[in-house]
Amino acid sequence: MSDRRPPSRREVWITGVGLVSSFGEGLDAHWAALAQDPAPVREEAAFAPYVVHPLARIEFDRQIPKKGDQRQMEPWQRIGTYAAGLALDSAGIKGDKDILGRTDMVVAAGGGERDQSVDGSILSEIENQPNPDVYLSERLQADLRPTLFLAQLSNLLAGNISIVHGVTGSSRTFMGEESSGVDAVRIGWSRIAAGTSEIALVGGAYNAERRDMLLLFALRHLAMHAPWSPVLAEANGVPSGSAGAFLVLESAEHARARGATPIAKLSGVWSDRARRSADGEIEAVLEGLIAKAGPLGEGTAVLSGACGAPIPTRAEVAVLAKTGLPVRSVTDRVGHSLEAQFPVALALAALTVSHGRLFGPLAGESVEKPFDGPLSRAIVTGVGHWRGEGLALVERAD
């Protein structure tokens, strides 16, 4: 295998993965589910008419032992803090104060979960107000939470990971929907590759079982309506999915020094932002990102994080068809988790590459094709539902 990294770049390993989704928790549960090729776990009644992939039942006590810590977290924070604990366990650094004190953290997060009762009341009453702007201003001033707005501070997830798991290196939180997930990974990888960091915890979390986010997707006519349909073949909307994914990224030198075994090698992460007002811009940007990954050849597959929004998903499918590579949709398996989508796709790519083979195509999915050959690398795509494009290259660590 040729080394595509510039000479100044250090090799970056993925030494730990923490993953929770509708398939369950941990790498073994997800590989078992992917290998069995089950029907996606989805909910079409509780949030009708919209499709949601609910989080599997999780015993949060196993990674967040203090009930007081759990009570002060909203679901998205519990999901992320739990997934982070799994990643630290997977990397063999859970409880190691020396390493955790030097572990950098880069988190992708949204604005937190809104107060749905306040939002609902405002939406129900504002149309009947003689001065809607004045009414809205008064309600916001009267109903603001202590966290300063009708949601939560985005860096609360990083703070809780630090408190619960003792990760006390530098900390960064990115907002910006799918792009924040791409850049969280990209910054963690870039700092290690450049030698300014040795080890980092990167990832994000998302709670899809909330009507405020479904409303936002629905208002833009992007939420998938039941019945569920595959996103690559149909592009009929976004099937939201609850998920959390964190990865421990580590320089090869640091990992070897502590006797760590890599799950996979992260060979590059790139992000861009197309001018989507112009026809063909998404395709051009995505083709450019794929070109940066270098010649791929045999033994390469694509794990697509395509969201299902019609315009960007159809553009992505058109580009992927030109590559001739086998494609698998992450969203069709566990749903779309917005900020966490790219880390989730990256976690599944590392898992797949570590097994050296690609899981089977989804029954009835016309874009996914069988692939029985050995797998040595995977391209991970992340095209946002209305902005932002990203790509990563995951390779087998021999």
C-alpha positions in Angstrom: 0.0 0.0 0.0 1.5 3.4 -0.9 1.8 6.1 1.7 -0.3 9.1 0.5 0.6 11.4 3.5 2.9 14.3 2.9 6.4 13.6 4.4 5.7 16.1 7.3 2.5 14.3 8.3 2.6 11.7 11.1 0.6 8.6 10.9 -2.7 8.8 12.9 -4.3 5.7 14.3 -7.8 5.1 15.6 -7.2 3.3 18.8 -10.7 3.5 20.4 -14.2 3.7 19.2 -17.4 4.3 21.2 -20.7 4.0 19.3 -24.3 3.9 20.3 -27.3 3.9 17.9 -30.5 2.0 17.1 -28.4 -1.1 16.6 -27.2 -1.0 20.3 -23.8 -0.1 21.8 -20.2 -1.0 21.0 -18.4 -2.4 18.0 -19.4 -6.0 18.5 -23.1 -5.2 18.5 -22.9 -3.1 15.4 -20.8 -5.6 13.5 -23.2 -8.3 14.4 -26.1 -6.2 13.2 -24.4 -5.2 9.9 -23.4 -8.8 9.2 -26.9 -10.1 9.7 -28.2 -7.3 7.4 -31.4 -6.8 9.4 -34.2 -4.3 8.6 -33.3 -0.9 10.0 -34.7 -0.2 13.5 -37.2 2.6 12.9 -40.2 4.2 14.6 -43.0 5.4 12.3 -45.9 5.8 14.9 -44.6 7.8 17.9 -43.5 10.8 15.7 -46.0 10.3 12.9 -45.9 11.1 10.1 -42.1 11.2 10.3 -39.5 8.4 10.4 -37.1 8.2 13.4 -34.4 5.6 14.2 -34.7 5.5 18.1 -31.7 4.8 20.4 -31.5 1.3 21.6 -32.0 0.8 25.3 -28.9 1.9 27.1 -28.0 1.4 30.8 -26.4 4.8 31.3 -25.1 3.8 34.8 -22.4 1.8 33.2 -20.6 4.9 31.9 -22.2 7.6 34.0 -22.3 6.1 37.5 -23.6 9.2 39.4 -27.3 9.7 39.1 -26.8 13.4 39.9 -24.6 13.7 36.7 -27.3 12.0 34.7 -30.1 14.2 36.0 -28.5 17.4 35.0 -27.9 16.2 31.4 -30.4 16.2 28.6 -30.6 13.1 26.4 -28.1 14.3 23.8 -25.5 14.8 26.6 -26.1 11.4 28.1 -25.7 9.8 24.7 -22.4 11.6 24.0 -21.0 11.1 27.5 -21.8 7.4 27.3 -20.3 7.0 23.8 -17.1 8.9 25.0 -16.7 6.4 27.9 -17.0 3.5 25.5 -14.3 5.0 23.3 -12.0 5.5 26.3 -12.6 1.9 27.3 -12.0 0.7 23.8 -8.6 2.5 23.7 -7.6 1.2 27.1 -7.2 4.6 28.7 -10.3 4.8 30.8 -9.2 6.0 34.3 -5.6 6.6 33.3 -5.2 10.1 34.8 -1.8 10.7 33.2 -3.0 10.1 29.6 -6.5 11.6 30.1 -4.8 14.8 31.5 -3.0 15.1 28.1 -5.9 14.0 25.9 -7.4 16.8 23.8 -11.1 16.8 23.1 -12.9 18.1 20.0 -16.7 17.8 20.1 -19.4 18.5 17.5 -22.6 19.7 19.1 -25.8 21.5 18.3 -27.5 24.2 20.4 -28.9 21.7 22.8 -32.5 20.6 23.2 -35.2 23.3 23.3 -38.0 23.8 25.8 -40.7 22.2 23.7 -43.6 23.4 26.0 -42.5 27.0 25.6 -41.9 26.7 21.8 -45.3 25.0 21.4 -47.1 27.7 23.4 -45.5 30.5 21.4 -46.2 28.8 18.0 -49.9 28.3 19.1 -50.5 31.8 20.2 -48.3 34.1 18.1 -50.6 34.2 15.1 -53.4 35.7 17.2 -51.3 38.5 18.6 -51.8 42.1 17.4 -48.1 42.7 17.8 -46.3 39.4 17.2 -42.8 40.8 17.5 -43.5 42.4 20.8 -45.2 39.2 22.0 -42.2 37.1 21.0 -39.8 39.4 22.7 -41.8 39.4 26.0 -42.1 35.6 25.9 -38.5 35.0 25.3 -37.5 37.3 28.2 -39.9 35.7 30.5 -39.2 32.1 29.6 -35.4 32.0 29.1 -33.5 29.3 30.9 -30.6 30.2 33.1 -28.3 29.0 30.2 -29.3 32.2 28.4 -31.5 30.9 25.7 -34.3 28.4 25.0 -31.9 25.5 24.7 -28.6 24.6 26.2 -25.0 25.7 25.8 -23.3 23.7 23.1 -20.1 23.1 25.2 -22.0 21.3 28.0 -21.3 18.0 26.3 -17.5 18.5 26.5 -17.9 19.7 30.0 -19.7 16.6 31.1 -17.2 14.3 29.4 -14.5 16.1 31.3 -16.3 15.8 34.6 -17.4 12.2 34.3 -14.4 10.7 32.5 -11.6 13.1 33.5 -10.5 14.1 30.0 -8.7 17.4 30.9 -6.5 18.3 27.9 -7.5 21.1 25.6 -11.2 21.3 24.6 -12.9 22.6 21.5 -16.6 22.5 20.5 -17.8 23.1 17.0 -21.4 24.0 15.9 -22.6 23.9 12.4 -24.7 20.8 11.8 -23.1 18.0 9.7 -20.0 20.2 9.0 -19.2 20.4 12.7 -18.8 16.7 12.8 -16.4 16.8 9.9 -14.4 19.6 11.4 -14.2 18.0 14.8 -12.5 15.0 13.3 -10.5 17.1 10.9 -9.0 19.3 13.6 -8.2 16.4 15.9 -6.6 14.5 13.0 -4.7 17.6 11.7 -3.2 18.4 15.1 -1.9 14.9 15.7 -0.6 14.5 12.1 1.2 17.9 12.5 2.8 17.0 15.8 0.9 19.5 18.0 -1.1 16.8 19.8 -0.4 13.2 20.6 -3.9 11.9 21.5 -7.4 13.2 21.1 -11.1 12.3 21.8 -13.3 13.4 18.9 -17.0 12.9 18.1 -20.5 14.1 18.8 -24.0 13.0 19.8 -27.6 13.6 18.7 -31.0 12.9 20.1 -33.4 12.5 17.2 -36.4 11.7 19.4 -37.5 15.3 19.9 -40.2 17.2 18.1 -38.3 20.5 17.9 -35.8 19.2 15.4 -38.4 17.2 13.5 -40.3 20.5 13.2 -37.3 22.3 11.8 -36.7 19.6 9.2 -40.5 19.5 8.4 -40.7 23.3 7.9 -38.0 22.9 5.2 -39.9 19.9 3.7 -36.9 17.7 4.5 -38.2 15.3 7.1 -38.8 11.8 5.8 -42.4 10.8 5.9 -43.4 7.2 6.6 -43.1 4.7 5.1 -39.3 4.5 5.3 -37.4 4.3 2.1 -33.6 4.0 1.3 -32.0 7.4 1.1 -29.5 6.7 -1.8 -32.1 5.2 -4.1 -35.1 7.5 -3.2 -33.8 10.7 -1.5 -37.2 11.2 0.0 -36.1 13.1 3.1 -34.1 12.9 6.2 -34.8 9.9 8.5 -33.5 11.3 11.8 -31.5 8.9 14.0 -30.4 9.0 17.7 -26.7 8.2 17.9 -23.4 9.0 19.6 -19.9 8.3 18.3 -16.5 9.2 19.7 -13.1 8.1 18.5 -9.7 8.1 20.2 -7.2 9.4 17.6 -3.5 8.8 18.4 -0.1 9.3 16.8 1.3 5.9 15.9 4.4 6.7 18.0 2.3 7.5 21.1 0.2 4.4 20.6 3.2 2.1 20.2 4.8 3.5 23.3 1.9 2.4 25.4 1.4 -0.9 23.6 -1.9 0.1 21.9 -3.3 -1.8 18.9 -4.9 0.3 16.2 -8.4 -0.4 15.0 -7.7 1.4 11.7 -5.6 4.2 10.3 -7.1 7.6 9.6 -5.1 8.8 6.6 -6.9 12.1 5.8 -9.9 14.3 6.5 -11.0 17.1 4.2 -13.9 19.6 4.3 -15.3 22.2 1.9 -18.4 24.2 1.3 -20.0 24.3 -2.1 -21.9 27.3 -3.4 -25.2 25.4 -3.6 -27.0 28.1 -5.5 -25.0 27.1 -8.5 -25.8 23.9 -10.4 -23.1 21.2 -10.3 -21.2 22.8 -7.4 -21.9 20.0 -4.9 -20.7 17.4 -7.5 -17.6 19.5 -8.2 -16.6 19.9 -4.6 -17.2 16.2 -3.8 -15.2 15.1 -6.8 -12.4 17.4 -5.6 -12.5 15.9 -2.1 -12.3 12.3 -3.5 -9.3 13.3 -5.7 -7.5 14.5 -2.5 -7.8 11.0 -1.1 -5.5 9.8 -4.0 -5.9 6.8 -6.3 -7.9 4.2 -4.5 -8.1 1.1 -6.6 -9.2 -2.3 -5.5 -10.2 -3.1 -2.0 -11.9 0.3 -1.5 -15.5 1.0 -0.5 -17.6 4.1 0.3 -19.5 4.5 3.5 -21.9 7.3 2.7 -23.4 9.6 5.3 -25.9 10.9 2.8 -28.7 12.5 4.7 -31.6 11.9 2.3 -32.4 15.5 1.5 -33.2 15.4 -2.3 -30.7 17.8 -3.8 -27.5 17.0 -2.0 -28.2 13.3 -1.9 -28.9 13.0 -5.6 -25.7 14.9 -6.3 -23.7 12.6 -4.1 -25.1 9.5 -5.7 -24.2 10.8 -9.1 -20.6 11.4 -8.0 -20.3 8.0 -6.3 -21.6 6.2 -9.4 -18.6 7.6 -11.3 -16.1 6.1 -8.9 -17.3 2.6 -9.6 -16.7 1.7 -5.9 -19.1 -0.3 -3.8 -21.3 1.9 -1.7 -23.0 1.4 1.7 -25.4 3.9 3.3 -24.8 4.6 6.9 -28.1 6.5 7.2 -30.1 3.5 5.9 -28.8 1.5 8.8 -28.9 3.9 11.8 -30.6 7.1 10.5 -29.1 10.6 10.2 -27.6 12.1 13.3 -26.8 15.6 12.1 -23.7 16.8 14.1 -22.8 13.2 15.0 -23.3 11.8 11.5 -19.7 12.0 10.3 -18.2 10.5 13.5 -20.8 7.7 13.3 -20.0 7.0 9.7 -16.3 7.1 10.5 -16.7 4.7 13.4 -18.5 2.2 11.2 -15.8 2.6 8.5 -13.1 1.8 11.0 -15.0 -1.2 12.2 -15.6 -2.4 8.6 -11.9 -1.9 7.6 -10.7 -3.7 10.7 -12.7 -6.8 9.7 -11.2 -6.6 6.2 -14.6 -7.1 4.4 -17.7 -5.1 3.5 -21.1 -5.9 5.0 -23.8 -6.8 2.5 -26.1 -4.5 0.6 -29.5 -3.6 2.1 -32.3 -5.7 0.7 -34.2 -3.8 -2.0 -31.5 -1.0 -2.2 -30.7 -0.4 -5.9 -27.5 1.7 -5.4 -25.7 -0.7 -3.1 -24.0 -3.6 -5.0 -22.5 -6.8 -3.7 -18.8 -6.8 -2.9 -17.1 -10.0 -1.7 -13.4 -9.0 -2.1 -11.0 -8.1 0.7 -11.4 -4.5 2.0 -8.4 -2.5 2.9 -9.7 1.1 2.9 -12.9 3.1 3.0 -14.0 6.5 1.9 -16.4 8.2 4.3 -18.6 11.0 2.9 -20.5 13.7 4.8 -22.7 15.9 2.7 -24.8 18.3 4.7 -28.5 18.6 4.2 -28.2 22.3 3.2 -24.5 23.1 3.5 -21.1 21.6 3.9 -19.2 18.7 2.4 -16.6 16.4 4.0 -14.6 13.3 3.3 -12.2 11.0 5.2 -10.0 8.1 4.2 -9.8 5.2 6.6 -7.2 2.4 5.9 -6.3 -0.9 7.4 -3.5 -0.6 9.9 -1.1 -3.4 9.1 
